[in-house]
């Protein structure tokens, strides 16, 4: 027997100016909506501005990915206009949930929302409605290829934590939804409030949307007892140090050729490429924290600021200073890409719901 989850309290009073609606459905991934929702709830400690409401297409309880029932506040038809609609994702295949009454509810709510947001595979709901056509978007990396294949009019940026294009925003899953919610709070109420929220929730403020969904160590991880793991642990402990393949091979007590072969077999990269990626990740973190380009080059082990610049241009198409201006962590004076005016986005009234359901 399923054990019901604790029922949620009644919605926060309507004097708060921004109503954030989370559209839930059977199979919704709990962390995809709980994490972002807590960001807005925590923000009320500072600004008392957000009404957070849980919705379902019909107003019925939903069964989450945890196997428990969650009560919602209202149906999609019964809630007043929203400031922000948030559509979370699911571990189920998008074709199994991004259809029918969920699409109808999402379309109706989006029409009455200033801002539309998806978390993880919730992007497939927005894609099916045509909201993402002609826009840049992201989703969890494991769904990104399918999103790009099924919806070629979307510029899918698979490695991004979150993407904002006009009044539409998409993110990868779970923790990335928290990052996006923090960015939205910063948009609404400034970096000081966003920082207080992050401190209250004990989360890092904040990974930028341009940051990779996973750092180099998370892209691939060698087995604990392998020779390669011994070397990657050394590199990760001090990526800025002078490391040569010969030194690494001696550390692992193997030949350089054998070490390179093992890296290719286990991580599909070379020791030098792995180190370069580690240094690049470190440089991005330094820049996002506000460190100067010159000091970042030193801290991350680059031979010069020019070497760092070439690496950024090659990997991201922008210079380190441009990256810092656009994507650095919100630490007083942080900036974000300018949002397109709301009138430039497609209107919900123009979406063809019937066509979307068969896409």
N, C-alpha and C positions, 0 to 999 in steps of 0.2 A: 504494500500500500504506500502511496506517495504521502509524505508528511507535508502539510501546507506550510508555506513560509509565513512569517508574521505579516499581517495585513499592514499596509502603509497608512499613515495618518491622513486626515482630510487635507486637501490642498491648502497651501499657504494663502493667507488672505489676499484679496485682489487689489489692495492698495499698492502692491509692488508693480512696477511699471513694465517689467520684461517677463513675459510668460514663456517658459522653456518647456516644450512638449516632447516627451520621448514616446515614440510610437512602438509599442511592444507587440509581440506575436508569439505563438507557440514555437518553441525551439530557440528563442532569442538567447544570445550569449550574455549571461548575467553581467560579466565584467565590462562588456561593451557599453552598457548603460549606467551601471552603478558608479563606476569611476568618474565619468564626466558629470553625472548628476550631482555627485558629492562636491565637485568643484564649484558648481553654482550655489549649492546649499552653503558651503563654507564661505563663499563670497558675501552672503547675507550677514555674516558677522561683521563685515566692514561697511557695506553699503546698503543693505536691506532693500535690494532691488529686484530679486528674482523670485518668480512663482515657478516652481518645478512641478510639473504634472505628468503622471504616467497615463498613457492612453493605449487603447487597443482598438482594432477596427470596429468591434461591436460593443465594447464596454465590458465584455466578459473577462474573467481571470485568464491569465496565460500561464503556460507551463514553460519554465526556463530550461536552459541547458543543464542546470543543476538537478533537474527532476523535481522541483518544487513549484507550487502554484504561487503566483503573485497577483494580488488585487490591484486594479488600476483605478484611477480617479474618475474617468469618463470615457465615453466612446469618441471616436474621431468627429462624429457629427455633432456632439453635444458640447464640445469645448469652444470657448470664445477664440477670437483671433490670437495667433501666436506671434511672439517676437522671433522665436527660433524653433524650427522643427528639427528634431534629431531622430534619425533612423539608424538604429544599431544593427549589428550583423548576427550571424548564426554559424554554427559549425556544420549545418546541413548544406547541401549543394544549393547554390543560389536558385537554380531552376525549381527547387522543391519549396521555396518559401516566397520568392519575389514574384508573386502572381496573385490573381484573384482579388479578394477583398482587401488584402494588404496594399496592393497597388492603388485600388480605388480610394482607400483611406489616405494614403500618402499624397495622392494627387489633390484631394480635397483640402487637406491640411496645408500643403505647400502653397496653394492658391491664396491662403489666408495667413501666410507667414512672411515676415520681412527677410528672414535668413533661413537657408535650408542646409542641413548638415547630415553627413553619413559617417558611420563608424564601421570599419572593417568591410565585410561583404554587404553591408547596407547600401554600399555604392551601387549594387546591382538594381536596387529598387529605383534609385534616382536615374540610373542609366535606362531602365526599361520605360520610364516615363518621358525620356528625352531631355531631362534637366541638364545632363552633362554633355549633350551634343555641342561640339565646338569649344569645349572647355578642357582645361587640364584637370586631372583628378588622380587619386591614388586609392589603394585598398591594401589589404594584407597581401604580402608578397606571394602567398600560395594561391591567391585568386587573381593576381594581376594579369597573367597571360590570358586567362579566360575572358576577363573584362575587355582586354584589348582586341581579342579575336572576335567576340560577339558584338562589340560596339566600336567599330573602326572610326567613328566620328569623334571619339574621345581621345585626347592626348593623355594616355595612361603613363604616369610617372611612377614606375613600380618601386623605386628605391626610396621614395619620399615618405617621411613620417606623416605629414599632412600637407594638403594643398588647398589654398584659398584662391578662388577665381570669381571675382565679383562677390555677390551675396550667397554664393554656393561654396561649401567647404567639405572636403572629404579627408578621411584619415585612415591609417592602418588600424590594427585592432588593439584592444585592451589598453595598455599604457599610452599608446599614441592618441587615443581618445581623450585622455587626461591632458596631454600636451596641447591638443587642439582647443579643448575647453578653456585652458589657461590663457591661450592666445585670444580667444573670444572675450574673456573677462577683461583682458588688457585692452582690447579694442573698445569695450563698453565703458570701462572705468579707470583705465590707465595702469601703468606698470607697478605703481605702489600697491594697489589693491591686489593685482595678480601675484605679486611677491608675497603678500601676507597670506593669500590663499595657499600658495605652495608651501610656505612655512608651516601653516596649520595642518596640512595634509602630509607633511614630511616627504615631499617630492621635490625633485630637482627642477628649478625654474630656469629656463625651460628649454627643452630640446627644440630647436627651430624646425620649421616645416621642411627645410632643405636638408636636414641631417638624414643620414642613411637609416633605414629601418633596423639595421643591425650593424654593430661595429665589426671590425675585422675578426676578433676572436669568436664572434657569434656566427660569422659566415660559415666557418668550418672549424671543427674541433677535433684534434687528433685524439686517439685513445689514450687513456691515462698513463699506461705503461709503455707507450711507444717511444722510439727515439725522437720522432718528430715532436711529440708533446714536450719532451725535455728541452728541445730547442725553442719551441714557441713560448714556453714559460719563461725562459731566459729573455727572449726578445720583448715580451709583454711587460716584464719587470722594469726594463729600462730601454725603451725604443730609441731614445736619443743618443745612446752610447755608440761608440765606434764598433760596429759589428762587421766582420768579414766572413765570407763563407768558409774560409780556411779556419778561422777562430771557432765558428759554430761547429764545424766538423770535428775539431779537436775536442770541443766540449762534449760532443755526443760520442766520441771515440769511434768515428767511422770516417770513411774517405769523403771528400767533397762530392765526388760523383755519386756515391751511394746516398748521401744525404739529399742531394737534389732529386734523385730518383724517388726516394721515399716521400719527399714533399709533394711531388707530382702525383704519386699514387694515392696518398692519404688526403691531401688538401687541394689538389689540382692547381698548384701554384709552385713557384720556386721560393727558396729562402729569401732571396733579394726582393722579390715581388711582395712577399708577406710582410717583410720589414717596411717596405715603402708604403704599404697600405696602413700599417700601424702608425707610422709617422704622420701620414695624411690625416687619419682620425684624430690623433693628438693635436695636430695643428688646427683642425676645425674647432675642437673644444677650446683651445686657447683663444682663438679669434672670437668665438661666441662669448667668452668670458670678458672680452674687452682688451686682451693683450695686444700690444702693437705688432705690426707685421714683422718688424726686425727682430723683436724679442721672441715672437712665435717661431721664427725660423731657427733660432738658437735652441729654444726649449724642445722643439720637435726633432732636432737632429739634422736639419737641412744645412747644406754647405753655405748657403747665402739666402738673402731675401729674394734674389732673382730666381734661385732654384725653387723656392717655395712658390713663387709666382707662376713659373712654368708648370709646376705640378697642378696647381689649381686650374689654370687655363686648360690643360690637357684633360683633366678629370671632370670639371664642371663648366668649363667655357667662360669663367669669370675670374677676375683677379682676387687675391686674398682681401684686399681692401674693399672691393665690391661685395664680396661674400659677407664681410663683417658688417657693412652698412645694412645689408638686406636681411641677414639671418641671425645675427648674434643674439645671445641670451638677453632677455628683458632685464636690464640692470640699470635703470634710469636712462634715458636717451636711446633706448633700442628702437629700431624701426622695423617696419614690415612692408611688404609689397603693397602698393596702393590698391584698394578695392575698386573694381569697376563700379560705376553708378548702377543702382538697382534697375533703372529703366533699360539697361543694355542687355539684361538677361531675358531668355525666352519666357513668355507668359505661360502660366499653367493652362490657361484657357485654350491654348493652341496645341496642347498635348493630345495625342490620340490614344486614349486608354485601351481601346480594343486592340489596336495594332500593337501596343506595348505588351499586352498579355500573350501575344503569339510570337513575340520577337525571339 
